[in-house]
Amino acid sequence: MLYVLSLIITLEFWHTWASLVKNFFMVGETEFGYILLLFFVLIKVVLVFLVLVPAIALQWMIKKKS
């Protein structure tokens, strides 16, 4: 699900954000792709550790009580 959302966001806003970042930060398009890839990897890691891990821990606590 998150991969599809990342793909949609990337394809939808690539031309707009790529040109803005290239002009504002003086970054080439290849570096922008690398930065975008790192950004989405970071978002996935944060979502896993901030959302998924506590949800699994909560589920295990509920199962242990019953």
WOTAVEN-V289597 format. One record per backbone hydrogen bond with DSSP energy under -0.5 kcal/mol. CO is the residue of the C=O (numbers start at 0). NH is the residue of the N-H. Records with the same first field share a line. If there is no record, write none. Layout:
CO = NH + NH
//
This chain:
0 = 4
1 = 5
2 = 6
3 = 7
4 = 8
5 = 9
6 = 10
7 = 11
8 = 12
9 = 13
12 = 16
13 = 17
14 = 18
15 = 19
16 = 20
17 = 21
18 = 22
19 = 23
20 = 24 + 26
21 = 25
27 = 31
28 = 32
29 = 33
30 = 34
31 = 35
32 = 36
33 = 37
34 = 38
35 = 39
36 = 40
37 = 41
38 = 42
39 = 43
40 = 44
41 = 45
42 = 46
43 = 47
44 = 48
45 = 49
46 = 50 + 51
47 = 52
50 = 54
51 = 55
52 = 56
53 = 57
54 = 58
55 = 59
56 = 60
57 = 61
58 = 62
59 = 63
60 = 64
61 = 65
//
